[in-house]
Amino acid sequence: MKLIAGLGNPGAAYERTRHNVGFEVVDRLARRFADPATAGPAKAKFHGLLLDARIGDERVLLLKPTTFMNRSGLAVAEAVRFHKLSPERDLLVVVDDLALACGVVRLRPDGGPGGHNGLADLEQKLGTSSYPRLRVGIDAPGGVPQHDYVLGRFRPDQLDRLEPALDEAVDAAACWAVHGMTEAMNRYNRRNTA
């Protein structure tokens, strides 16, 4: 069993904001891999919304924390511990990244939070930084304060690059679930050079 957790903020006010790309990737994974007849609606569990999916022969839990970004670790750590998953092998966290150009997708097997409050909380709650993450670039904020930028919506020129990146992120997450991190990095990190 695998767990893919997309980080974001719950509620309509935050939909389609830069900080919610993790939620958007999980939503697309759900549309592609969760059979509504067997999975049913997402369940409120682990301080989040949880949906059962199947990618290839692998059972994959899709999680969207409802704790707001800065407390994302609570939901993810609860799900990891309940299902006795290994963060290093069984968890993939999908998150926005200011250090990557909008439209770039990168997989990493581990690393620090890089100033991202959701990843910092996750690292603290898991007690490790050794967990895979799928980063989706949202561009640097330029002259806009970072808080305002990440909670803002994408510009039209960014949306043109974001839409294919979200589909690419879904493909990369599915590859990770079935083939593992090394194969997913080999296939998808080279393809994103924007």
VOKOL-335593 format. One record per residue (C-alpha): x, y, z; residue number from 1; residue in three letters. Coordinates in steps of 0.25 Angstrom, whole numbers, plus 2048, in hexadecimal, padded with zeros to 3 digits. Each point is the difference from the previous one (the first is absolute). Example, Ala and Ser with C-alpha at 12.3 -4.5 7.8 and 13.67 -1.06 7.14 Angstrom:
residues 2
SITE   X   Y   Z pos code
SITE 831 7EE 81F   1  ALA
SITE 806 80E 7FE   2  SER
END
This chain:
residues 194
SITE   X   Y   Z pos code
SITE 800 800 800   1  MET
SITE 805 80E 7FD   2  LYS
SITE 7FB 80E 805   3  LEU
SITE 800 80C 7F7   4  ILE
SITE 7FD 80D 808   5  ALA
SITE 7FE 80D 7F9   6  GLY
SITE 802 80C 808   7  LEU
SITE 7F7 80D 800   8  GLY
SITE 7F6 808 807   9  ASN
SITE 7F1 7FB 801  10  PRO
SITE 7F5 809 7FC  11  GLY
SITE 7FB 807 7F4  12  ALA
SITE 808 80D 803  13  ALA
SITE 80D 7F8 7FD  14  TYR
SITE 7FB 7F8 7F4  15  GLU
SITE 80A 802 7F4  16  ARG
SITE 80A 808 808  17  THR
SITE 80F 7FD 7FE  18  ARG
SITE 801 7F9 80E  19  HIS
SITE 7F5 7F6 7FC  20  ASN
SITE 807 7F9 7F4  21  VAL
SITE 802 7F4 809  22  GLY
SITE 7F1 7FF 802  23  PHE
SITE 7FE 802 7F1  24  GLU
SITE 809 7F4 7FD  25  VAL
SITE 7F9 7F7 80A  26  VAL
SITE 7F2 804 7FA  27  ASP
SITE 805 7FC 7F2  28  ARG
SITE 806 7F3 805  29  LEU
SITE 7F2 7FD 806  30  ALA
SITE 7F9 803 7F3  31  ARG
SITE 80A 7F6 7F9  32  ARG
SITE 802 7F5 80A  33  PHE
SITE 7F5 800 80A  34  ALA
SITE 7F4 7F8 7FB  35  ASP
SITE 7F3 807 806  36  PRO
SITE 7F9 7F3 800  37  ALA
SITE 809 7F9 80A  38  THR
SITE 807 80C 806  39  ALA
SITE 7F4 809 803  40  GLY
SITE 802 80E 805  41  PRO
SITE 80C 805 807  42  ALA
SITE 7FF 7FC 80F  43  LYS
SITE 803 80A 80B  44  ALA
SITE 80C 7F9 807  45  LYS
SITE 80E 804 806  46  PHE
SITE 7FC 80F 800  47  HIS
SITE 7FE 7FF 7F1  48  GLY
SITE 7F9 7FB 7F5  49  LEU
SITE 804 7F1 7FC  50  LEU
SITE 7FC 7F9 7F3  51  LEU
SITE 804 7F2 7FC  52  ASP
SITE 806 7FE 7F2  53  ALA
SITE 807 7F5 7F8  54  ARG
SITE 80C 803 7F7  55  ILE
SITE 804 7F4 7F9  56  GLY
SITE 800 7F5 80A  57  ASP
SITE 803 809 80B  58  GLU
SITE 7F6 805 80B  59  ARG
SITE 802 80F 802  60  VAL
SITE 7FA 809 80A  61  LEU
SITE 7FE 80E 7FB  62  LEU
SITE 800 80B 80C  63  LEU
SITE 7FD 80F 800  64  LYS
SITE 802 805 80E  65  PRO
SITE 7F5 809 805  66  THR
SITE 809 806 80B  67  THR
SITE 805 80C 7F7  68  PHE
SITE 80E 800 7FB  69  MET
SITE 808 803 80C  70  ASN
SITE 7FB 7F4 807  71  ARG
SITE 800 7F6 7F5  72  SER
SITE 809 7F7 808  73  GLY
SITE 7F5 7FC 809  74  LEU
SITE 7F8 7FA 7F6  75  ALA
SITE 80B 7F9 7F8  76  VAL
SITE 807 7FA 80C  77  ALA
SITE 7F3 7FB 806  78  GLU
SITE 7FD 7F8 7F3  79  ALA
SITE 80E 7FB 7FF  80  VAL
SITE 800 7FB 80E  81  ARG
SITE 7F2 7FA 7FF  82  PHE
SITE 804 7F8 7F4  83  HIS
SITE 80E 7FD 805  84  LYS
SITE 806 806 7F3  85  LEU
SITE 80F 803 7FE  86  SER
SITE 801 80F 7FD  87  PRO
SITE 80D 7FD 7F8  88  GLU
SITE 7F9 7F5 7F7  89  ARG
SITE 7F1 802 801  90  ASP
SITE 7FD 80F 801  91  LEU
SITE 800 80A 7F4  92  LEU
SITE 7FD 80F 804  93  VAL
SITE 7FC 809 7F5  94  VAL
SITE 803 80F 802  95  VAL
SITE 802 80D 7FA  96  ASP
SITE 80E 806 7FE  97  ASP
SITE 804 80E 7FF  98  LEU
SITE 80E 7FC 7FC  99  ALA
SITE 7FB 7FA 7F3 100  LEU
SITE 7FB 807 7F4 101  ALA
SITE 7F1 7FE 7FE 102  CYS
SITE 7FD 7F4 7F8 103  GLY
SITE 80D 7F8 804 104  VAL
SITE 7FD 7F3 808 105  VAL
SITE 80B 7FA 809 106  ARG
SITE 801 7F3 808 107  LEU
SITE 80A 7FF 80C 108  ARG
SITE 802 7F4 809 109  PRO
SITE 802 809 80C 110  ASP
SITE 805 80E 804 111  GLY
SITE 7FD 80C 809 112  GLY
SITE 7F3 809 801 113  PRO
SITE 807 80B 7F8 114  GLY
SITE 7F8 80A 807 115  GLY
SITE 7F3 7F9 7FD 116  HIS
SITE 7F7 800 80D 117  ASN
SITE 7F8 7F4 7FC 118  GLY
SITE 80D 7F8 7FE 119  LEU
SITE 806 805 80D 120  ALA
SITE 7F4 7FB 808 121  ASP
SITE 800 7F3 7F8 122  LEU
SITE 80F 7FE 804 123  GLU
SITE 7FD 803 80E 124  GLN
SITE 7F4 7F7 801 125  LYS
SITE 807 7F4 7F9 126  LEU
SITE 80D 802 807 127  GLY
SITE 807 7FF 7F3 128  THR
SITE 803 808 7F3 129  SER
SITE 802 7F2 7F9 130  SER
SITE 7F3 7FF 7F8 131  TYR
SITE 7FE 802 7F1 132  PRO
SITE 7FA 80D 7FB 133  ARG
SITE 7FB 804 7F3 134  LEU
SITE 802 80F 7FE 135  ARG
SITE 7F8 809 7F6 136  VAL
SITE 806 80D 7FC 137  GLY
SITE 7F8 80D 802 138  ILE
SITE 80B 80A 7FD 139  ASP
SITE 806 809 80A 140  ALA
SITE 7F8 80C 805 141  PRO
SITE 808 80B 7FB 142  GLY
SITE 7FC 80D 807 143  GLY
SITE 7F4 7FA 807 144  VAL
SITE 800 7FC 80E 145  PRO
SITE 802 7F1 801 146  GLN
SITE 7F3 7FD 808 147  HIS
SITE 7F8 808 7F6 148  ASP
SITE 806 7FA 7F4 149  TYR
SITE 7FE 7F1 805 150  VAL
SITE 7F1 803 804 151  LEU
SITE 7FE 808 7F2 152  GLY
SITE 7FA 7FA 7F4 153  ARG
SITE 809 7FD 7F3 154  PHE
SITE 801 80A 7F5 155  ARG
SITE 7FB 7FC 7F3 156  PRO
SITE 80E 7FE 7FA 157  ASP
SITE 803 7F7 80C 158  GLN
SITE 7F4 7F8 7FE 159  LEU
SITE 804 7FC 7F2 160  ASP
SITE 80C 7F9 806 161  ARG
SITE 7F9 7FB 80D 162  LEU
SITE 7F5 7F8 7F9 163  GLU
SITE 80A 7F6 7F9 164  PRO
SITE 809 800 80C 165  ALA
SITE 7F4 7FB 809 166  LEU
SITE 7FE 7F4 7F6 167  ASP
SITE 80F 7FE 800 168  GLU
SITE 800 7FF 80F 169  ALA
SITE 7F4 7F6 800 170  VAL
SITE 808 7F7 7F6 171  ASP
SITE 80D 802 809 172  ALA
SITE 7F8 7FC 80D 173  ALA
SITE 7FA 7F4 7F9 174  ALA
SITE 80E 7FC 7FB 175  CYS
SITE 805 801 80E 176  TRP
SITE 7F5 7F8 806 177  ALA
SITE 802 7F4 7F6 178  VAL
SITE 80F 801 7FD 179  HIS
SITE 806 807 80B 180  GLY
SITE 808 80D 802 181  MET
SITE 80C 7FD 7F8 182  THR
SITE 7F8 7FD 7F4 183  GLU
SITE 7F7 80C 802 184  ALA
SITE 80C 809 801 185  MET
SITE 807 7FA 7F4 186  ASN
SITE 7F3 802 7F7 187  ARG
SITE 7FB 80D 805 188  TYR
SITE 80B 809 805 189  ASN
SITE 807 800 7F3 190  ARG
SITE 7F3 804 7F9 191  ARG
SITE 7FE 80D 807 192  ASN
SITE 80B 80A 7FC 193  THR
SITE 7F8 80D 800 194  ALA
END
